[in-house]
Amino acid sequence: MKATTYFKNKMSGNNFLLFVTISMFLLMYIGGILVYSSQGFGTMQTFLNMLIDNAGLIIAASGMTVVLITGGIDISIGSVVGLVCMMLAHSMENLGMSASLSIALVLLFGIAFGTLQGWLVAYLKLQPFIVTLAGMFFCRGLTAVISVEQIAITSNTTFLAMAHKNIKILFGATVNKRGIKLYPFVHPSVIIALVALVCVWYVCRYTKFGRSLFAVGGNEQSALLMGINVRKTKMLAYVLNGFLASLAGFVFCLNTTSGFVEQARGFEMEAIASAVIGGTLLSGGVGTVIGTFFGVLIKATIETYIRCNGTLSSWWNKIVLSALLCFFIVLQSVFATLKEKRK
Amino acid sequence: MQKQLISSPLVVSLKAATKKQLFLPIFALCLMLLINVLITPSFFKISIQNGVLYGYTIDIINRGSELIILAVGMTLVVASSGGADISVGAVSALAGAVCVRLLGASYDSYATPMLLAILAALVAGLACGSFNGFLVAKLKIQPMVATLILFTAGRGIAQLISAREINGNMVPGQILYVRMESFRRIGGFFPNVVIPTPVFIAVLFVLITYFVLTKTAIGLYIKTVGINRKAGRLVGINSVLVMFFCYTFCGVSSGLAGVIASSRIYSSDANNIGLYMELDAILSVALGGNSLGGGKFSLIGSVIGALTIQALSTSLYAVGVTADQIPVYKAIVVILIVAIQSEEFKRWWSLIRLHRQAKKAVAV
């Protein structure tokens, strides 16, 4: 009896969304193992490749979760990622800067850009969507101002070593046809992504700033009455997001090792979709980074499906992801109306 | 001191003029035209070459007609829901792809009559618009998130529609070329007419919308829903239906813009039709003196705003800025306009003025 009420309390509303996400991921993954086992879907390396390919997205989506929790949104991050890649490529290839200096520069840029957007949203009370839409076009345009041509990073050995270093994991090894034991590996980008994820999770859950994020998103008026500096909290959320977006850009650049105008187009949509699929409410006040992580994994599983299938065009990635986002948004909306009716 | 308090009639009328909603758009347009004249002295010169009108101003009106059509749709969306539809560019691409695919991309495939193909493109726009409208009006999802779905998926679907037979397989993601001469006329010229066809379409579209909005009650409904949805419901306005109508209308206008754009390039290019158009359309609405928070709107303001944006693009091209770089400047303009319109800014401004007046009073 007690267990069922406990379960009911836990499952009501928002936890239920997280539960749906995790079980959906498990179902999709097991389904993938059954259907595409001949393509090696079930191996450890396939799972790790999902993390390697989406390391940038994990970071960007956790930043997006923070902003969504405050009730805002940031659609500029795709362009920021593109711009950061271009800045890294330009500074290292054409200006001959060292890797650490250019990385520090782009991270500073991310913080500055986040601060500007946050100031406009929090202190001038502009609609976050308009501000970040302008930010999106601003960064995309700036990328083209730096260079319209694609710049590949080829000369900076430190950066390339960082990009291609294989970190072996000592379990789940497979033996290939020649009898050589192959250990599954990850790139440093995955480590950076997971560390960032854990940091954001800790900040959201155990710090004063993190808790005030939820308070502001849940009800701004009550948060104000509780003595929380609403404006500052909102702005800091955008600053954190700007930093994470530029970090995501750096990690994204580790994967692509080049800068290009069209890079990471639609990335913001992937981040929002991952966060929403992971149970973050668009109306603010609810969300966890853990859910977002599973959202990213679901997106990665769909990608792997489409890759394993082979005949489907890559355009299906975006369409399926959009459909999934649509489904979860509708689910949220239904939950919200049910909640209102119960009241 | 006395002299300062009594202001001349001219100053009074000037002050009244600046308070009008249309002051900002007209002022911005004049400023833009002035800058253009300074950059290119032959700006206002219009001549007839090859039997059609030719000149910078004609070019702006011609190239701006898609933007005018989109801005009209966007105005209604912004007025009714207080949020923007950011899928207009992608929906244009989708509608263009539908139209061109039906017109026949290769000699042996479909060759639907042109009218039917255009109608199908408009229906595609209508379907996308009603999808957005359903999400926003019925399910009460924030407009920009709801339209973000089609913003991303729209171009993907357009790519899938733009399929062409290569070696027996339908390969998506191709640029389709139309093989029907008469299709060029929509984005070009009818024989023996000196004015480009898009201008006619845009003018007709604006006029029809204007009369529908002013002669029927729908315009008033939209304003009411935009200002206060609950109050609208209490006086018996079906706010869900009104918002749904606005989004559907915006979808149709993006479809029309897509048809014109694909006729202009005589092909369907799912990657580039309507690219960056969503920002331009929102900018036109904001420049037209309309609040992006919804409520009161001025259709004429948005049209003037659209022309201003087109003039801005033309002058930026003239200075040598490439198409990829233009968004930088437009983004800055958007933020400036929205910041100046914001309540916080107005509060700061009035505080500064009060401060000054107080200082003066102390000095006296």
Contacts between the chains, C-beta under 8 A, distances in Angstrom:
chain1	res1	chain2	res2	distance
A	73	B	142	7.9
A	73	B	144	7.3
A	73	B	145	7.0
A	75	B	144	7.7
A	75	B	148	7.1
A	120	B	335	6.8
A	120	B	339	7.0
A	123	B	344	7.1
A	124	B	339	5.7
A	124	B	342	5.4
A	124	B	344	5.0
A	124	B	345	6.4
A	125	B	342	6.1
A	125	B	343	6.7
A	125	B	344	4.9
A	126	B	335	7.9
A	126	B	338	5.4
A	126	B	339	6.6
A	126	B	342	5.7
A	127	B	83	7.8
A	127	B	292	6.6
A	127	B	293	7.6
A	127	B	338	7.8
A	129	B	83	7.0
A	129	B	84	7.4
A	129	B	142	7.7
A	129	B	144	4.2
A	130	B	84	7.5
A	130	B	282	7.3
A	130	B	292	6.1
A	130	B	334	7.0
A	130	B	338	5.5
A	131	B	335	6.8
A	131	B	338	7.6
A	133	B	84	7.9
A	133	B	86	6.8
A	133	B	144	7.8
A	133	B	278	7.8
A	133	B	279	6.6
A	133	B	282	7.2
A	133	B	334	7.7
A	134	B	279	7.5
A	134	B	331	4.1
A	134	B	332	7.7
A	134	B	334	4.5
A	134	B	335	4.9
A	134	B	338	7.9
A	135	B	331	7.0
A	136	B	331	7.9
A	137	B	276	6.7
A	137	B	279	5.1
A	137	B	327	3.7
A	137	B	328	7.5
A	137	B	330	6.5
A	137	B	331	4.4
A	138	B	327	6.7
A	138	B	328	5.6
A	138	B	331	3.7
A	138	B	332	7.0
A	140	B	324	7.8
A	140	B	327	5.8
A	141	B	324	6.7
A	141	B	325	5.2
A	141	B	326	6.6
A	141	B	327	3.7
A	141	B	328	3.4
A	141	B	329	7.6
A	141	B	330	8.0
A	141	B	331	6.8
A	142	B	328	5.6
A	143	B	324	8.0
A	144	B	322	6.7
A	144	B	324	3.3
A	144	B	325	4.8
A	145	B	325	5.0
A	145	B	328	6.3
A	148	B	322	6.8
A	148	B	324	6.1
A	261	B	324	6.0
A	266	B	152	5.1
A	269	B	148	6.0
A	269	B	151	7.2
A	269	B	152	4.1
A	272	B	145	7.3
A	272	B	148	6.8
A	282	B	141	7.1
A	282	B	142	6.1
A	282	B	145	5.6
A	313	B	159	7.5
A	313	B	160	6.8
A	313	B	172	5.1
A	313	B	173	6.6
A	315	B	156	4.2
A	315	B	157	7.9
A	315	B	159	4.7
A	315	B	160	5.7
A	315	B	172	6.6
A	315	B	173	6.6
A	316	B	156	7.4
A	317	B	156	7.9
A	318	B	152	5.4
A	318	B	153	5.9
A	318	B	155	7.8
A	318	B	156	4.3
A	319	B	153	5.0
A	319	B	156	4.6
A	319	B	157	6.3
A	319	B	160	7.6
A	321	B	152	7.6
A	322	B	149	4.8
A	322	B	150	7.6
A	322	B	152	5.3
A	322	B	153	3.6
A	322	B	156	7.6
A	323	B	153	7.3
A	325	B	149	5.9
A	326	B	135	7.5
A	326	B	149	5.2
A	329	B	135	7.3
A	329	B	139	7.6
A	329	B	141	5.6
A	329	B	145	6.9
A	329	B	146	7.3
A	329	B	149	7.8
A	330	B	135	7.7
A	330	B	139	6.1
A	333	B	139	4.3
A	333	B	140	6.4
A	333	B	141	6.0
A	336	B	140	7.8
